Amino acid sequence: MEHITLFTDILPEEQERMRVCFKVREAVFQNGETIMEYSGSMKKIGLIQEGRAVLYCCDEDGNEYVIDELNKDSVFGEPFLLPSDSQHYYVCAATETRVMFIDYEHVIKRCENACHHHSQMVSNLLQMTALHSRQQTDRIYMLSRSSTRKKLMAYLHSLAAEKNTGKFKLPMSYTALAQYLSVDRSAMMREIKNLSDEGVIKRDGRNVELR
């Protein structure tokens, strides 16, 4: 699937009109600052314009999990992950991050002019939702692996397929990666060293090459 953003095939002048029609709001968040806390209602959609953020889940026992990494053009909000009563979801900035917020009801309700760019945005949103679903399926596969090594290799192969190259830079820190894969960080780093010693991978910091 080609790279789809919320504004794919929407002209710049049309985007400017949509900012008014959809009551677009922009904000900048610093590293560690909460961007959005999910609620039981679908009120708004967030779009990462610059920077990086992380979607976290906190369960009723206070355990925190990394659910997703959000980079430029990533979208988030309740329409993509309707929260349950026993879990708390929130998005936190991992660097200085600029975000565009759009009212959800303005996306799903057709305006009286039935604008082409409105229909295009809805189409883009549906395709992005499908892609997000596929990514979550890939993650379920990773987490279902029986060992730290297998989880790690599944992640690295998935990243290589996404980047279409065996050389890439990990998009998150090793601490965040351990959280993402739900493994012990020390055990994961031992496996990374083993994979490097065995010649399966070559590593320099967060730069990795699959052999």
N, C-alpha and C positions, 0 to 999 in steps of 0.2 A: 504493500500500500504506500502511495506517495505521501510525502510529508504534508499533513493537513493542519492548518491553523484556523482560528476562529474567523479570520478575514481572508482566507483563500478565495480567489476569484471575485473579490470585492474591491472596486476601484478606490483610490485614496480619497477622492471627493465624496464618494458614497459613505466611506468610513466616517468622515467628518459629520455628515448629516445624521448618521446613526448615533453618534456620541450624544447628540441632543435628544433624539427620539427615544433612546434607551436609557437616558439619564445616567450616562457613564460618569463614574467617579474614579479618580486616580489618587494613589497614595504611595509614599515611600516608607519602607520599614527597615530598621537597622538589624544587624545580626542578633539573634536571640529574641527579637520582638515578636509577639503573637500577631499574626495577620488576620486570622479568622477562627472563630470557634463554631463548630457545627451545631445546628439546632434541629428540632424535629420537623421543621417546615422548610420548604425550598424557596428561599428568599432571593439569593443572589449567586452569581457565578463570578469567580475570580480568574483573571488571566495574568500570568507572569510575563511582564514586558522586558524586564532586565533583572539579573541576579539569580538566586537559587533559594528554594525553600523546602521544607520537609513536612509531610503529613504524618502526624503522630496519632496513636490510639492509646488511651489510658483505660484499663479495665477497672472493675469495681474493687479490686484489691490494691489498686494504685500502681500496678505494673505498666510500664510504658513501652510501646513498640513503634518501630518505624514502619509505616505503611507504604509510603511512596516518596520518591524524590521528584521535586518539581523544578523544572528548568525553564528557560525562555520558551514562550508559546504554550506552556502547560496550562491546563485549566483545572479548576477545583471547585468544590462546593457540594451542597447536599444532593443536587441532581445526579452526581457521579458516585455518591456513596451515602445513601440515606442511613444515618446512624441509628443504632439500637439504644434502648433505654439504659442498658447496663454498661455501655461504653461511651467514652468521651473522645471525640475527634477534634483536633485543632491543627492549624497550619502555622508553622513558625519559620521566620526568616533565617537562612543559614549564612547569608551575606547581606550587604545592602541590596534591597529588592524593591523594584517598582512594580506595582500591581494596578491593574484596571478592574474595577468592579462594575458589573452589569446587573440590573434588576431582572430576575428570572421571568417574572410575569410579562415583561415587555418583549422577551424573546419568544415566548410561546403564543402570545396573542397577536394576531395579524392586525396591522394598522389599516386604516380605511383606504389608504392608497395601494395596498397590496404590493409593496415595493419588491422588485426583483432581489435586491440585496438582502432584504429580510429573509426571503425564502432561502437564499444562498447560505446565510448564517445558520439557519436551522439545519440545513443539509450538512454543513461543516460540523456542527455540534453533534449530530447523529454519528457521523463518521469518526469523530474524535472519541465519542463514547464507546463505539465498537472497538477502536484501537486500545482504549484504556482497559476494556474488558479482556482483550487478548493478553495484554501485559500482566494483568492480575492472574490470569490462567497460567502464564509462564512462571509467575512467582509461586503459585501453589505447587507447581511441579518441582521447583527448586526446594521448597520447604518440605516436600514429601520424600526427598532423598534420605537414605538411611544413615548417612554419616556426614560429618563436617566437610570432609574432602569432596564427597559427591555433590553436596550443596554448593560448595565453592566452584567446582568445575562446571556445574550447570549454569551458574551465574556468569562465569567468564565466557563460556560458549555463547550464551544469550547476548552478552554485550558485544562479542565479536561479530555475531550475525547482525546486530542492530547497526554497528559501525561499518559493517562490510569490510573488515580488516582484522588481521590477527594481532595488530599493534594498536593499543589504545591506552587512555588514561582513565583510571577509575574515577567515576563522577562523584565519589564521596570518600570520606576518611575511612580508615580501617575500623575505627570504633563504630562508625555509622553502618559500615558494611556488616559487621558482626551482629548489630541490632537488626538489620534488614533481613539477614539470613537466620536469625534466632539461634545463634551459636555463641559459645564462649570465645571471647576475643583471643585469649592466650592459645586456646586449642586451634583457632583458625590461623593464627600467625605461625604456629608450628607446622601446620599443613602447608602453608604458603612456602615456608623454608624447605620442607620436604620436596614439594613440587619443583622448586628452583634447583635444589641439589640433584634431583633426578632428571633435570633437563626438560621437564614438561612445560615449564614457563621460564621466562627471563624477566626479572623485575628490577626496576630502579625507582625506588620510592613508590609512587602510585602509577608509574608507567609500567605496563605489563605487555609482554609479547607471548602469545601462545605458540609453542614449537610444534 
